[in-house]
């Protein structure tokens, strides 16, 4: 999965901000799809709470911690959201693989 950090943009940032808006509502005001300073601060706060490296960047470790903390919040009706997230992550991974393959020839 691609690293998300300050100035990243796109649907994965929206998903991140959605998670953070639930887990850190006092730090995330909008879900814009742009990884801004407010998103970075929320990520750092989350990382501190989760006892993982605090760097404001969202890597595999931070995603795993987000999903682990968020999962108990889901109810039966939110299985669709979880499936959607998994589909988006899979699509992004596939797109990144295709891009890498195209670049390497």
C-alpha positions as CSV (number, residue, x, y, z in Angstrom):
1,X,0.0,0.0,0.0
2,X,1.3,3.5,-0.8
3,X,2.6,5.7,2.0
4,X,0.3,8.6,2.8
5,X,1.9,11.7,4.1
6,X,1.6,15.5,4.0
7,X,0.3,16.7,0.6
8,X,-0.9,13.2,-0.5
9,X,-4.3,13.3,-2.2
10,X,-7.0,10.9,-3.3
11,X,-9.6,8.3,-2.2
12,X,-7.2,6.6,0.3
13,X,-6.7,10.0,2.1
14,X,-10.5,10.3,2.3
15,X,-10.8,6.9,3.9
16,X,-8.0,7.8,6.3
17,X,-9.7,11.0,7.2
18,X,-13.0,9.1,7.7
19,X,-11.3,6.8,10.1
20,X,-9.7,9.6,12.0
21,X,-12.9,11.7,12.1
22,X,-14.5,8.8,14.1
23,X,-11.4,8.1,16.2
24,X,-10.2,11.7,16.7
25,X,-13.2,13.9,16.0
26,X,-11.7,16.9,17.8
27,X,-8.8,16.9,15.3
28,X,-10.5,16.2,11.9
29,X,-13.0,18.7,10.7
30,X,-13.3,17.9,7.1
31,X,-12.9,14.9,4.8
32,X,-11.3,16.6,1.8
33,X,-9.1,13.9,0.3
34,X,-6.1,16.2,0.8
35,X,-3.5,15.2,3.5
36,X,-3.1,18.5,5.2
37,X,-1.5,19.6,8.4
38,X,-4.7,18.9,10.4
39,X,-4.7,15.3,9.0
40,X,-1.0,15.0,9.9
41,X,-1.7,16.2,13.5
42,X,-4.5,13.7,13.8
43,X,-2.3,10.9,12.5
44,X,0.5,11.8,15.0
45,X,-2.0,11.8,17.8
46,X,-3.4,8.5,16.8
47,X,0.1,7.0,16.4
48,X,1.0,8.2,19.9
49,X,-2.2,6.6,21.4
50,X,-1.5,3.4,19.5
51,X,2.1,3.2,20.7
52,X,3.6,3.1,17.2
53,X,6.2,5.3,15.6
54,X,5.0,8.9,15.6
55,X,6.0,10.4,12.3
56,X,2.7,11.7,10.8
57,X,2.9,9.3,7.9
58,X,0.5,6.4,7.3
59,X,2.3,3.2,6.4
60,X,1.3,-0.5,6.7
61,X,1.8,-0.3,10.5
62,X,-0.4,2.7,11.0
63,X,-3.1,1.3,8.6
64,X,-3.1,-2.0,10.6
65,X,-3.5,-0.1,13.9
66,X,-6.3,2.1,12.4
67,X,-8.2,-0.9,11.2
68,X,-7.7,-2.7,14.5
69,X,-9.0,0.2,16.5
70,X,-11.8,1.0,14.2
71,X,-13.2,-2.5,13.7
72,X,-15.0,-2.7,17.0
73,X,-16.9,0.4,16.0
74,X,-18.4,-1.3,12.9
75,X,-21.8,-2.8,13.3
76,X,-23.5,-5.4,11.1
77,X,-24.5,-2.8,8.5
78,X,-20.9,-1.6,8.2
79,X,-19.6,-4.8,6.7
80,X,-20.2,-3.1,3.3
81,X,-17.9,-0.3,4.2
82,X,-15.2,-2.7,5.3
83,X,-15.6,-4.6,2.0
84,X,-15.4,-1.3,0.1
85,X,-12.2,-0.3,1.9
86,X,-10.7,-3.7,1.1
87,X,-11.7,-3.3,-2.6
88,X,-10.2,0.2,-2.7
89,X,-6.9,-1.0,-1.2
90,X,-6.7,-3.9,-3.6
91,X,-7.4,-1.7,-6.6
92,X,-4.8,0.8,-5.5
93,X,-2.2,-2.0,-5.0
94,X,-3.1,-3.4,-8.5
95,X,-2.7,0.1,-10.0
96,X,0.6,0.6,-8.3
97,X,1.9,-2.8,-9.6
98,X,0.8,-2.0,-13.1
99,X,2.5,1.4,-13.0
100,X,5.7,-0.2,-11.7
101,X,5.6,-2.8,-14.4
102,X,5.0,-0.2,-17.1
103,X,7.9,1.9,-15.8
104,X,10.3,-1.0,-15.7
105,X,9.4,-2.0,-19.2
